[in-house]
Amino acid sequence: MVSHTPTPYQHSGPTSSAADRAAALQDVLREAPRVDQADRETVLAWAARLQRLGLYVFPVQAGAKLPATGKGGFRHGTTDPETLAAMYTQGMNLGVWLGASGLVVIDADTPAEVEAYRAWWRSVARGAALPAPTVATPGTQDGHHGGGHWWTVADVDLREVPEMDLAAPGAGDDEPTATATAKTGGHYVLLPGSVRTDAADPAHPTYTVTGEVQHNRAGTPGVVTTVVRAREKQAQDRARVRERSQHYLEHVAGRGGAIDEWTEATPWSEILEPHGWELTTTLARCGCENWTRPGKSDGSKSATAHETYTCTADMGNVLKVFSDNAAPLAPVRDTGQGGYSKLDAYAALEHGGDTGAAMDDLNMVSGQFLDPADVDPTTWPEGWAEKWERGLETLQAHQAAAANLRAVDTGLDDSELWEARPWLGEVKRLAWLRAADPYALLLVVLSEVALRVPPQYILASPSDVSLNLFTMLLAGSSEGKGTTSKLGRKLVAHDFRGEVEITSINGWSGQGMGKVFTWRGKGEQPDDWKPPHVRFIDSEASKLINLAKSESSTHFAALNGMFMGEEQGAGNSEESRFWQLAAHTGRGCVQLEAQDPVVGPLMTGDALDTGLTARLLLARPWLPVAARQEWKRQRDAGLLEDRHADPEPVVIVNPDHFPRIRRADGLVPFPTAPEVLNLLEDARLGLGGDRDELTAHEGLRRRKVATLMAIASGEAEVTMEWWHLAGYVMANHRAVIRQWRKDHGAREREAVVAKLAEAASREDEARAQKMDADLDRVVEWLRALDPQHRDPEGWVKWSLVRSNGPGRRWTNDHRDKVRQTLEDDPRVEVEEVARGHRLRLTA
């Protein structure tokens, strides 16, 4: 295919030539033939008149808006009639490349956008009425109607001028709900006479001339002036981009970790181009590059690739996708975030969204971060030093957070938690030796501490609640759930005069739970009966979750009662035996292990309203890829030699440290500082009524954590210190929930995409079957055709297929596809002739 490097229209006379050219264009446009009714020669002769006036014309798919020129799209626009004729076939629409043709077109697709343009026109034309559109557009069935194109002639090079929205100035700070668009540069519009098969009104499918071609004459609005100023601003932005980029490379680049270094060294083109993305001819308003998605040939914007310290809007290294058809990259509104970082985009395109796999592929080791001491803000341009200072505190917090190598990042420096007491520091050290998350191990340790506290010890007022703790470790198969649980159980012991018997039960029923907690028979409590201490384990939480679907299940009622410390009971009507246990006379903790996809009903569905979710504390035992790489580095360096040693207990639960003052009912509220109780009373802290079941009762869970950490430390009061430190555990819990929700949403989207792909595959198969059937119809029709319709050599005009053959009811687009497919069919020979195509049977 031949294309010409565009030379913008040049006038040979004085300024009045803009008016002359506008008038000449007006005359030609008014004589536009309708492309689906006129013959090919008539359409091309009319297009040649436009080309002689400097318009870069190209063919567009019949009945549609997409260029029919393949890769390069509108850039194949040409002023050479012979080149256009070689590309054009009967019935195709025509388009014009605006920037190369020296044209600006105001595009308003709806009545609301027309009103926006009218308001802009009045604001710059001192109240003058808006003229009729040069070309009335047919709209589309998806909502566009009542719009038009206002053409304006320019005598300047507009090829690199960005498009811009036009709305009345001074309307307020809010973004206008509808705006007209000034198009030039790397944009195109369809020419009059073109037809849309998806027109809003099928009876009026044509682009029709209804008004004049404008030019920038005295007293008229400065459309061209406006877009030329936009080009000048773009040039200024590019200059600033170059300046900022050069400064960044000289003073900042290369000081970050592996991810930063790769990001700095890798342009967006290396990430996008291998996957079929193409750079457009326009820049975004911030000076960054616009890109067109694979499979789209019109050169329009599908995404903007921002670069750190080169973007005038300070967006950073972010790819903002706007197209719904750029899979696997999703548009901004669906990602739930501001866009894709370079690493995220690389992971999505190369590794199905697996960032860890992408980092492995790129041989990255994380944990290396920019040291603020390496940066000299005094060398930066005006305003940058202040910006750096504002972000310094956040940067340092992220450094500290990453240094902890946690499964989820809360954005907090939690070093004070692990340094508060020696046993907490040991929990973190042992977690690292086993490549486990410290919060996951801490939850198991606190659960084991609770199991060793006599059941009569409860939380202090304002609510009498048990210290029974419910925990759940979330991770995939073989990702450390069982290892973390077993390690945590080894780290807690007790120093009681009488042995405390802790029973472990794997899987249970609600009635079975009642039986565990009570003695058998209707009689009084036996003398040798001891309050049970029961560890309920479910390594396949799906068993428990499935019971939520059964209305007769007693599981959740029994669990919720145990969390609060309420009385337990069960019965067997056949044997007339009952088991009863008064409140706070048994100790039970639940330790769940679950894989992420399994807990969907617990977090979002059937089990959410059972109340169990509001009583769980969550953690992830499995460290991310970057942390595990650091762990492997230390292991290989011989820094983790004692990782296989059997650990000694780090917490000894000693009853000598417990308070002795009992209430009349025999219960012992664990002493809590007045300021903690006042805080609870004032804020209520989610003790109930929270709309989000995953965060309801957060105050109770936090109080249990604070109390159990005080007990593990051998202290006899819950102080504000413990309340504060328990906040880190709750922050980690919330971060796990947020991450799960994000991952769950991604899984749901993948399921939807898979369904859509399956449906698309079925549609493709149906289309293929229809195509095969239509090919057979053409062949059979040819065989049965009266000889009088054939020439002496057996050739039949393709137009007969449309007028008298099986193609009578086909769309133009489908007829073209059938003809193109027939060219590869061994049963038929197809040949292009002067006025279309002809075909004949090969045998």
N, C-alpha and C positions, 0 to 999 in steps of 0.2 A: 504494500500500500504506500502511495506517495503522499508526502506532506511537505509543506513549505514552512520555513522559518518566518513567522509573521513579522511584517513591517507595518507599523501603525499607519493609519490613513494620514496622508500628508496633503494639506490644501496648498494651492498654488497662488491664491489671491490674498487679499486683505482679510480682516476679521469677518467680513460679511459672508465669507465662504461657508461658515457654519450654517447660516441661513439657507444658502444655495444648496448645500448638501442635504439639509433637512427637507427642503422642498422636493429635491430629486428623489430622495428615499420615499417620501410621502406618495409620490406619483406611482412608484413601482410597487410599493406595498399594497396600495388599493387594488391593483390588478392581480393579486395573488390567486392562483388556481387552487382548487381543492384537490389535495394530492391523491385522494382515493377515487376521484372521478375523472381527473384529467389524465391524458396519456403521458408517458415518461418524457418524451421530447418537449412537450409544452412546459412541464414543471422545470426541466433543466434549462430551457431557454429563459424562463422567468428568473431562475436563480442566477444565471449568468449576468443579467442586468444588475442584480444586487452586488455580485462580485466585482463588476466594473466600478461600482461606487465604493469599493474598499471593504466589503463585508466578507468575513471568513466563514464560509458556509460548509456544513458537513451533513451527512445523512443520519437520520434517527430512525430507530425501529418503528415499523408500521403500527399506527394506533397507540404508540407509547411515547415515553420521554427519554429513554436511554439511547445514547449514541450507538449507531450500528457499525462503528469503525473498529471495534475490538479494543485491545490495549492502547491506551493513549486518549481514547474518548474524543472530547471536543478539540483536543490539540491537533487533530487531523483536519481541522477547518482549513479551507483553502480559498484563495481568490482565483484559482485556475479552473476554468470550466471543464477542461478535459480530465483533470484529476478528480473533480467531483463526479463527473459522468462515470468514471471507472468504478467509483464506490457505490453509486446510487442504483437501486432497482425499483421497479414499478410499485407505487403505493407507499413508499417510505415517506416519513415526515422529514422536515428539514430544520436544522438549528443553526444559530449564529454564535460564534465565540465573541463575546462582548468586548473584552479588553483589547484584543488585537484589532478589532473593527472600529475602535474609537467611539464606543457607545456606552452609555449608562442607562440601565433600565430599572425603573422603580417597580418592584414586584409586590403586589398586594393580593393575597389569595382569598380573602373573606371580606364581608362588609365591615367588620371591625378593623381590619388592617387598612381598608380604604379610608375609614374615618381617621385612623391614626395619621395616614399620609395627608389627608385634607387638613388636619390640625397643624401639621408641620408646614405645609404649603402656606397656610394663612399666616403663620408666625414669621415667615421670611418674605412673604409677598404682600405684606401690609393689608391683609384681609381679602386679597383677590380670590375669586372663585377657582376651584380646582377644575381644570379642563377634563374632558372625557379621556379615558385611557386610549392610547394609540392602538392597542390591541386588546380586545375583550377575550378573556380566557374561558374555556369551557368548564373549568373546575373538575373535581373528581368526586367519585362516589364515597370517598372517605371523609368528606366534610368541606372541601374547598368549593366555594361557589361565590358568584357575585363579585369577582375580582378582575384584575386587569394588569397590563404592562404599559407603563408610561415611558416612551423612548426619548432620549436626549442625545444629541450629537455633540461630540467633543473633538478638538483638534490637538489633543495631547495623547501621549502614550499612557494608556491605562492598564497595561497588562499586569502590573504587580500591585494594583490598588486593591485593598481588601474590601469585602462587602461590609455594609454597615446598616444598622437599624435607624429608621427615621421615625421619630415621635415628637410631639410638640414639646419644646423646652419649657422648664418651669412648672411641670406638672407635679412636682414633688420628688421625694427621694426614692419612692418605690419604683421598681421595674415596671414599665407599662405592660398591661396584660396582652396587648396586641400591637405589633409594629409592622410597618412596611419595610422592605429591604431594598437598599440601593445596590444593584448588582453590576459589576464590571469586572475587570481583571480576569481571573481564572474562573469565570462563570459563563453560562450560556442560557439562551431562551429559545423556545420553538418559534419558527417563523409563521406568519399568517398562512392559512391554507392547510396547516397541519391538523391532524384529527386525533382525538383521544377516544379509544374504545371504552374507557372507564369514566367518561364524562358524567358530570352531575346530572345533566339532562340528556339522555341518549338521542333526543330529537335535535339537539344543537351541540354537536361534538367538535365544532371547528374553531380554531383561533381566527378571529375576525377583526378587520381594521374598523375602528369606530371613532378615532380621533386623529390629531395631528402629531407629527414628529416634532419634538421641542428642540430648542437650542438656547444657549445662554446669551440671549439678547438683552439689551438694557431694560431694566424694570421687571425682569422675570426672576423667579427664585433661582438661587445659585446651586443647582444640583451638581453640575460639574465642579464648580468651585469647592463645594463641600467634600466631594470624594478626592479631589486633588489635595486638599488640606489633609485628608486622612492619609494619603500617600506620603506627604511630607512628614507627618507625625510618625508614620511607620519607619521612614528613613532615620528619623531622630532616635526612635526606639531601637533600631538595629545598631546605631552607633553606640548607644548606651549599653546594649547587649555585648558588643565587642569589647567595650571598656571594662565592663564588670567581669566578663569572661577572662580577659587578660589578667586583671587583678586577682581573680580567684586562682588562676593557674599559678601566678607568681607567689602568692602569699598564703594560700589556704590548702590547695590541692596536695594530696599525698600525705596528709597528717592524720588521717583517720585509720580505722581498722580495715580488715580485708574487704568487707562489704563496701565501705566508703571508697576504698581505692579502686575496686572494680567498677563502681558506679561512676566515679570521675573519669575513668579511662574508657568507658564503653558508651558510645553515642547511641541514641535511640535507633538509628538506622541499622546498626548491627543486630538489634533485637527484633525489629519489625520487618525489615526487608526480606529475610529468609522465609517469612511466612506470607509473602505476597502483598504486604502493605506498600503503598506508593506515596511518595511525597507530593503534596499539592503545590500549586503555583502561588498560593497565598500564605501569609503569616497570620497568626492570631494577634489580637490587639496588644498583647503583652510582648510581642516580638518573637514568640516561639513558633515552632513548625506545626502545620496542620498535615494530617495524614488521611489517606483514603483506604478503606478496608479492602481486603481481597475480594475479587469478583465484581467490584464497582468501578466503572470506567468513565464516569462523568467528571472525575476530579474534584468532587465536593468533599467537604470536611466530614470525616467519621470519628476523628479523635484529635486532640491537641497534646503534643509531647513537650512538657515544660522541663527546663533545665535549671538546676540550682545556680544562683548568682548570675544567671543570664536572663532570667525572666523578670521583666519590669514589674510584674505583679507579685514577685516573691513567692511563687507557688512551689518552688523546690523541684526535685526530680520526680515528677508525677505525670503519668499518662491518664488523661481524662477521655474516656470513651463515650461517645454520644449515640452510636449506632446500635440498634437492636439485633443486627445481623453480623456481628463481629466475633462470634464465638471462636475460641473459648473465652475471649474477653467480654465482660458484661458492661453495659452502660453504667454511668456513675450512679444513677438512681437505684440500681439493683445491687450494687456492691456493698451498700451500707457504709461506705467510706468515701474519702475525697478523691480516690483514684488509685492507680497502680504505681508502686515504686518500680524501679528498673528490675529489681530482683523478683518482685511479685509478678511483673509482666513476663519475665523470662521463665519463671516457674510455671505460669499458666500456659504459655505457648509451647514449652519444651518438656514439661514434666507433669502435666495434668493438674497444676496448682500445688504440687508438693514442694514447698520451699526448701525443706531439708534435702530432698533429692537434688534440687537445683544447686544448693550450696556444695553438696558432695561432688556434683558434676564440675563445678567451677573450682573445686579444691580450696574452699574457703574454711577458715577456722575463725569462729567469732570470739568474742571476749576481748577484742582489741578496740579501744575507744579513743576518741580524740581527747588529748590532754589539754585543758584550757591554758596551762602554763606554756604550751608551745605556740600560742597565738598572740601576736602583738597587735591589739586593736588600734593602736595609735597610727599604724600604717594604713588604716582603712579609709575609704572615702567618707565624706561627711554623712553622719547619721548612722553609719554601720556600727560604730563602737557602742552607742546606746542600745542598739538592737541586740548586740552580742551580750551586753551586761544583763538585759532583761531575760535572755534565754539561758544565762549561765547557771542559775539555780536549778532550772529544770534539767539541764544537761547533766549536772552533777548528781541529781537524784536518779537519773536514768543510769549513770555509771554505777552508782551504788547498787541499784536494783539488779543490774545485769551481773555484777560481781557475785551476787548471791546464788546465781545459777539455779533459778527456780523453774518449776514446771510451767507456771503462768506468771506473767509480769503484772504486779499491781501498781507499778509506778512509784512505789514507796521504798525508802531506805529503812529496812527493818532490822538493821544491825543491833539496835538497842534491845530487841526481843531476845536475840540469841546470846547477847552479852549480859543479860539481866541476872542469870544464875548459872553456875557451872553445869548443872544437869541439862539446861537448854542448849548450851554450847556443845555439849557432848552429843545431844540428839542431832544437831546439825552436822557435826563431824562424822558420826556414824552413818547418817543418811548419805553424805558425800562418798564415803568409802564404798557404799553399795550402789552408787549411781542412782539414788532415790531422791525424791523431793522432800525437804525437811518438814514441810507442813503435813504431808501425808503421814510421815512417821510420827510427828507430834500428835496427830489425832488418835492414832492407835495407842500411843503411850497414855494419853489422857483418858481414853476409854478403859485401859487396864487399871489406871489409878482409881477410877470410879468404881470398878468391880471390887476393889479392896476396901472401900469405905463402908462402914456399917450402914444399913438402909435407913436407920432413924435420923441420919444427918441429912438435912435438906437445905435448900436455899433460904436465906433470910427473907423476912417480909419485904415488900408488900405482897408476896405470893408464896405459899407453901408448895414448893415444887421439888421433885426428886432430883438427885444428881445423876440419874441414869442418862447415858449419852448415846446418841445414834450417829454413826459415821458411815460414809460411803466413799470408797476409792474408785475413781473413774479412770479407766485406761483400756487399751486394746488387749488382745490376747497376747500373753507372754510379755507384758510390759510392766511387770513389777508389783502387781497388786498383792499376790500371795507372799512374795518375798518380803515386802514392806510390812505386811501384817504379822508374819512370823517373827521378824526382827523386833517389832514393837512389843510383842508379848514377852520377849526375853529381857526387855529393859526395865521391867517393873517387878518388884518383889514387895513383901510385907514382913513386918516384925510384930506379929501378934502372939499372945500367950497361947491361945487356942488356934488351931489350924483353920484357915478359911478355905472351904472347899469351893472351887470355881468349876462349874460344869459348862462344857461346850456342847452346843446343839447345832447341828447342820440341818437346816430345813425344819420347819415346824408348822403346826396349825394353830389357830386361835385357841381351840379347846385344849390342845396339847400344851400351849403356853400356860394356860390356867392350871393344868395338872402339875407342871414343873414347879410352879410357885406355891402349891398348897399341899397339905397332907391328905391322905386318902381316908375317906370315911366321914360320917356325919358328926362324930363325937368331938370332944374338946381337943385342943391342941396337945399332942403327945409330949411327954416330958423330954424326950430325946430329940425332938424336932428342932432343926436349926434353920434360920432364915436362908433361903437359897441365894447364891450369887451365880448368875447364869450369863454366859456369853453366847448370844444368838448369832450364828454365822450363816451367811448366804453368799456363796461365791458365784452363784448364778442368779442375780437379782431378778431375772426374768420370771423365775418360779414365783416369787413374791408378787411381782407386778401383775402377772396374769390373774392372780386371785382378785385383783381390784375389779375385774369384770364380773365377778360373781356377787350378786346382791346378798347371798346367804353367807358369804365369807365373814368369819369373826376375826381374821388376822388384824385388820387395821384398827378395829376398836380396841383389841387387846394391846396392840403396840402403842397406840396413843395414850391409853391408860397407864401403861408402864412408863412412858416418857414423863408423865406428870407425877407418877408415884401413887396412882389411885388403887383401890382394892381390885384384886383379881379373883376370878371365879370361873367354874366350869361345872357341867353336870352330865350325868349319864342316866337318862330316864329309864332305860331297861333294867339297870341294876339299882336304881334309886340311890345312887351315890352322888354326893356333891362335894366340891372342893371350894373352899373360901379362904381368902387371905386379906387381912385388913390392909389399909393404906400404909405405905412406907415400912413394910415388914419383909421386903425382898428387894434384891438388887439385880437389875438386868441391863445389859448394854447390847446394842445391835451393831454388828460390824458387817457391812455389805461390801461386796466387790462386784463391779459391773463394767461391761463394755459400753462405750458411748452410745451406739445405736439402740442398745437394748432398753435404755432408761427413758426413751421417748415418751411412753405413756405416763411415767412418773413425773416428768417435767412439763408435759404439755397436754396429756390426754386423760385416759380413764382413771388413773390413780391420783391425779392432781388434787381432786377435791376430797380425798380420803383424810387429809390432814397430815399424813406421814411426811410429805415433802417439806412442810414447814418445820419439821423437827430434825431434819438431817443436816449434818455438817459435811461438806464435800471437799475433796482434795484430789490432785492428780499425782500419782507416784512416778510417772515416767517423765524424765527430763527431755527437753527438746534436743534437736540434733547438735546445735552449737555447744550446749553444755556437755553432751556426751562425748563430743570430739575433744573438749578440754579434759574431761575425765580420762579418756584414752591416752592423751598426751602425758598426763601425770602418771598414769599406770605404767606406760612405757618408760618413763623417766625414773621409775622405782620409788615414787612418792606415795604409793598406796599399798605397800607390802603387807600391812596388817588387815587388809580388807576381808580375808577369809577367817580371821580369828573369831572364836566364839565370844561375843561381848558379855561383859559383866553388867548387872542391873545398874542403871543410872539413877533410879528413883526407888527409895525404900519407904513404903507407907507405914508410918509409926503411929499407933493410937495414943501414945503419950503426948503427942502434939495436938490432939483433938480437944476441943472445948468440952467441959464437963457439965455445963448448966443445961438441965433438961426442963422442958415445959411440962405442964401437968399431964398432957397427953403422951408424954414419953419421947417426943421429938426434940431434936436439937438443931435449931437454925444456925447455920455456920455464920459466925460473926462477920459483919460487913460494915465497912466504914460509913458513918452518917452521910458524908458527902456523896458516896456512891448511891446510897438509898435515896437521897434527895434528888440526885440527877435522874434516877429511874422514875421517881414519882412525878417529877416535873415534865419529863419528855415522854414518858410512857414507852418509848423505844420499841415500838412494834410488838407490844405484848399481845396484840390481837387486832383483827379488823383490817389488816393490810390487804389491799386489793391483789397484790402479787404473792401467791402462796409460797414462792421460793424465798421470799424475804420476810414473810410474816413470822412472828415470834422470835425475831432476831435478838431482842433484848434478853429473852430467856436463854437462848443458846450462848450468847456472849457471857451472861452471868455464870452459866455452868463452866465455861472454859476458864474464866477468871478464878472461880472458886477452886477448881481442880488443879490449876497451876499453883495457887497458893498452898494447897494441901501437899502437892508434890514437892514443894520447896520447904516443907516443914513449918509453915507459918500458920498462925491461928486467926488470921483476919484477911478479908478481901479489901485491899486498899485501892486507892485511885490508880496506883501504879499497875496493879494487876488488871484493873478495868481497862486501862489504856493499852497494855500489852495484848490483851485479848482482842482488841480491835484489829491487830494485824492478822489474826486467824480469821476473823470475819471478812476482812478485806480480801484475803486469799480465797475464801469461800465464794464471795461474790464474783471474783475474777474467773473462777472455774465455771460458774453459771454463765457468765457472759461468753466465755470461750465456747462452752457447749452449745449455747444458743446460736452462735455464729456458725459453728461447724454443722449443727443440725440444719440450719437454714441452707447451707451449701449442699448438704446431702439431699435435702428436699428439692433444691433447684436441679441437682444432677438427675434426680429421679424424674422430674418434669421434662428435662432435656432428653433423657433416654426415651420417655414416652413419645415426645415430639419427634425424635429421630426415628422411632419405630413407625409412627404414623406417617412421617415423610417417606420412609422406605416403602410403606404400603402404597402411598400415593404415587411414588416413582414407578413402582411395579405396575400399578393400574395404568399410569400414563404410557408405560412401555407396551403393555398389552393393547391399549387403544391404538398406539402408533402401529403396531404389527397388524392389527385388524384393518386400519385405514390403508396401509400399504397393500394388503391383500385386496381390498376393495378397488384400489386404483388398477392393480394388475388385472383383476377379473373384468373390470370395466373396459380396459384396453383390449382384452381378448374378445369381448362381446361387441366392440364398437363397429358401427357400420363402416365399410371400406371407403365410403364417399367422404368421410371426415379425415382420411389419411392422405398424405401426398404420395407420389409414386414410390418413394423410398420407405414408406411406412411410418413417417413421422406424424405426430399429433401435437397440435398447439397445447401448451400447458393451460392456456386460458379456457379451453374446453372443459378441463377438470373442474374449474370454478363455475362455469356457466351451465354446463349440461351433465357434468359427472358427479362423482361422490363428494366433491369439495364444495358443493353449493351452500351447505350450512356450516362450513368451517370458518373460523375467524381467519383474517389475513395472516396473523402470526402462525397459526397452526398449519395453514396451507404452505407457508414458506418452509416450516420445519419438515413437513411431509416431502416436499420437493427436494430439500437438502438431503434427507435420509434416503430418498430414492436414488440419489447419485451413487450411493454405495451398495445398492441392491442389484445383485447379478441378473435379476430377471428383466431389468429395465435399463435402457440407455438414456441419459439426460444430457441435453446440449443447450448452451446459452446462445441465443441468436439476437439480432438487432433489436427486436421488440419483445423481449422476454425470453422464454424457454420453450423447448419442445422435447418430446420423449417418444420412445418406441420400444416395443418388446425386443429382447435380444434373441428370442427363439420362438 
